[in-house]
Amino acid sequence: MIKLYHGNNVEVLDSLNLDLDKTIFVTDPPFNIGYHYHTYKDKMKASEYWRMMKSVMRSKMQVMIHYPEDLFRYAIEIDSAPTEFVSWVYNSNTARQHRGIGFWNVKPDFRKVGQPYKNPNDPRIKKRIAEGKTARLYDWWNINQVKNVSSEKTAHPAQMPLKVMENIIGILPEEFTIVDPFLGSGTTALACKKHNRDFVGIEMDKLYFDIATERLK
């Protein structure tokens, strides 16, 4: 079950009557730093921004991608420390080279997503590789951003790499529906489709909603 909704996320969430005990909200929200989105104005007063975030992120089980200092601020706003924290790093020409991924009230299982071993020449590791095994996922992800030359690039100005979302969805418990109230170009939906997860996504901008729909097709 993958359902996409075009509209205001607060209004859509009010209409859906979700069982919040069986949902995990997973999102890469607008960062409130003046990104040039198609219609959304990404520059609120800080107090308004965090009030908006709290009104949208309704389940106690949450995963949010943001700059680390903003995740710390969010933890203060909701009076809850994250259960787990992952660093996502990337090589770019921008001033920021990393983001944080905070997990609230949900314990990710890093064994569920594999990655290449870091020491493949070790005889013991060679044996594991020959047996078809992979290393467990670590809490430090080096994944390139989506750039203008990237094959997955769309018209969305702040598109999330699919691999980041595939990692996140892959290490979450499977019995929960995933909800992304800031759907954007639909990357979370694609990751849920790959992992065969129930998903609800909401996007206010018709251009980005259409992009997400086309990507799923």
C-alpha positions in Angstrom: 0.0 0.0 0.0 1.6 3.2 -1.2 -0.7 6.3 -1.0 0.3 9.8 -2.1 -1.8 12.9 -1.2 -1.5 16.4 -2.7 -2.4 19.1 -0.2 -1.5 20.8 3.1 0.1 18.2 5.3 -1.7 19.3 8.5 -5.1 19.2 6.8 -4.4 15.8 5.1 -3.2 14.3 8.4 -6.3 15.5 10.1 -8.4 13.7 7.5 -6.6 10.4 7.5 -7.2 9.2 11.1 -3.9 7.3 11.2 -3.2 4.8 14.0 -0.2 6.7 15.4 0.9 3.6 17.4 1.5 1.8 14.2 3.2 4.5 12.2 6.7 5.9 11.9 7.1 9.4 10.5 10.2 9.5 8.3 11.1 12.8 6.6 13.7 15.1 5.2 11.8 18.4 5.8 12.4 21.9 4.5 15.4 23.2 6.5 14.1 26.8 6.9 17.3 28.2 5.3 15.9 29.9 2.2 15.9 27.1 -0.3 14.3 28.1 -3.6 11.3 25.8 -3.7 8.6 26.1 -6.4 5.9 27.6 -4.2 6.9 27.0 -0.5 8.7 29.9 1.2 11.5 28.3 3.1 12.1 31.1 5.6 9.9 31.2 8.8 10.7 32.7 12.1 12.4 29.9 14.1 9.6 29.7 16.6 7.0 29.3 13.8 9.1 26.7 12.1 9.5 24.5 15.1 5.8 24.9 16.0 5.0 23.7 12.5 7.3 20.8 12.8 5.7 19.6 16.0 2.2 20.0 14.6 3.2 17.7 11.6 5.4 15.1 13.2 2.6 13.4 15.2 3.8 9.8 15.9 6.1 9.3 18.8 8.2 7.2 16.5 10.1 9.5 14.2 13.1 9.6 11.9 14.3 13.1 10.7 17.1 14.2 8.5 18.4 17.7 9.3 21.6 19.5 10.2 22.8 18.1 13.5 22.4 21.4 15.5 18.8 21.6 14.3 18.1 18.0 15.4 19.4 19.0 18.8 17.1 22.0 18.8 14.2 19.7 17.8 15.0 17.3 20.6 14.7 20.2 23.0 11.5 21.4 21.5 9.8 18.0 21.9 11.6 17.2 25.2 12.9 13.9 23.9 16.4 12.7 23.1 16.9 10.5 20.0 17.2 6.8 20.4 19.8 6.6 17.7 21.8 9.0 15.6 23.5 8.5 12.2 25.9 10.8 10.5 25.5 11.2 6.7 28.5 12.7 5.1 29.2 13.8 1.5 31.9 15.5 -0.5 30.6 18.8 -1.9 31.7 22.3 -2.6 29.2 23.7 -0.1 30.0 24.9 3.3 28.2 22.0 4.9 29.6 18.5 4.4 27.2 16.4 6.6 23.8 16.0 8.0 22.4 14.1 10.9 19.6 11.4 11.0 17.8 11.2 14.3 15.7 8.3 15.4 13.1 8.9 18.1 11.5 6.0 20.1 12.4 3.5 17.4 15.5 1.2 17.4 17.0 0.7 14.0 18.5 -2.7 13.2 21.7 -2.1 11.3 22.1 -5.8 10.6 19.2 -5.7 8.1 21.1 -3.7 5.5 24.5 -4.8 4.3 27.5 -2.9 2.9 31.0 -3.9 1.6 33.6 -4.8 4.2 36.1 -2.1 5.0 39.0 -4.6 5.2 38.4 -7.0 2.2 42.0 -8.2 2.2 41.8 -9.7 5.7 41.8 -13.5 5.3 38.8 -13.9 7.5 36.9 -11.3 5.6 37.9 -12.9 2.3 36.2 -16.1 3.5 33.0 -14.2 4.5 32.9 -12.5 1.1 33.4 -15.9 -0.6 30.4 -17.1 1.4 28.3 -14.2 0.0 28.2 -12.3 3.3 28.4 -8.5 3.7 29.2 -6.2 6.6 26.4 -4.8 8.7 25.5 -1.1 8.1 27.4 1.3 10.3 26.2 4.7 11.8 28.4 6.7 9.4 27.1 6.9 5.8 29.3 8.3 3.1 26.7 8.9 0.3 27.0 11.6 -2.4 24.3 14.3 -2.6 22.0 14.4 -5.7 23.7 16.8 -8.0 22.7 18.4 -11.3 24.6 15.6 -13.2 23.1 12.8 -11.1 21.0 10.3 -13.1 18.2 10.4 -10.4 18.0 14.3 -10.5 14.6 15.8 -10.8 13.4 19.4 -10.8 13.2 19.4 -7.0 16.0 21.7 -5.6 16.8 19.6 -2.4 16.3 16.0 -3.6 17.3 13.3 -1.1 19.6 10.5 -2.5 17.6 7.3 -2.8 20.4 5.3 -1.1 20.0 7.3 2.1 16.3 6.6 2.3 16.7 3.0 1.3 19.1 2.6 4.2 16.7 4.3 6.6 13.6 2.3 5.6 15.7 -0.9 5.5 16.7 -0.8 9.1 13.3 0.1 10.6 10.9 -2.5 12.0 8.7 -3.9 9.3 5.3 -3.9 11.1 4.8 -0.1 10.9 3.4 2.1 8.2 5.8 4.8 7.1 4.5 8.4 6.8 6.4 11.2 5.1 4.5 14.5 5.5 7.1 16.4 3.3 7.1 14.0 0.3 9.0 16.3 -2.1 10.2 14.3 -5.1 9.0 11.0 -3.6 12.3 9.5 -2.6 10.8 8.0 0.7 8.0 6.5 -1.4 10.5 4.8 -3.7 12.5 3.4 -0.8 9.3 2.0 0.7 8.3 0.5 -2.6 11.7 -1.3 -2.8 11.4 -2.7 0.8 7.7 -3.5 0.3 6.5 -1.2 3.0 3.1 0.5 3.5 3.6 4.2 2.9 1.6 7.5 3.1 3.2 10.6 1.6 1.9 14.2 1.5 3.1 17.0 -0.7 1.7 20.5 -1.0 3.4 21.5 -4.3 1.6 20.1 -7.4 4.9 20.1 -9.4 6.7 18.0 -6.9 3.7 15.8 -6.3 3.6 15.0 -10.0 7.3 14.3 -10.0 6.8 11.8 -7.2 4.0 10.1 -8.9 5.9 9.8 -12.1 9.0 8.4 -10.3 6.8 5.7 -8.7 5.4 4.7 -12.1 
